[in-house]
Amino acid sequence: MTTAQQTARAEKITMLVEGMDCASCVAHVEKAAQHVDGVRHCSVSLATGRAAVEFDPSRTSPSVIAQAITRAGYKSTPLSDVTDNADTEEKRLQRAQKEARAWLWRAIVGFALWLPIEGAHWISVIFDLHGWHRPLTLISL
């Protein structure tokens, strides 16, 4: 079989991938897709949450690739199964905003819990309540 025949049998599909946060996630998704028999190439975009997969349709299908990515821990859906791309992008942006708000609240709660402890520490340092903050002095024999 020639390279032209192999390329002619290849199909490309775009998959929606949820749950990626970093470059390591991207590499994990690419690796999961490329381990599927029949997948020739996979390129994942963290910014858009999509994976472009080139595969041999006689050896695998989009649903098998999506299952492999889902088993790796990232929910995946072939884009052909999604009817409205604008709606899909809007939902992705809403999920990202919801996650950002959750992290903001975690930071606010963490700061609120840390501040009184740090304040108590500095009050004890200023008023020398512990005594162990004084510099060590050498005792002459």
Secondary structure, DSSP 8 states (H G I E B T S, - for coil): --HHHHHHT-EEEEEEE----SHHHHHHHHHHHHTSTTEEEEEEETTTTEEEEEE-TTT--HHHHHHHHHHTTS-EEEGGG-S-HHHHHHHHHHHHHHHHHHHHHHHHHHHHHHHHHHHHHHHHHHTTSSSTTS-------
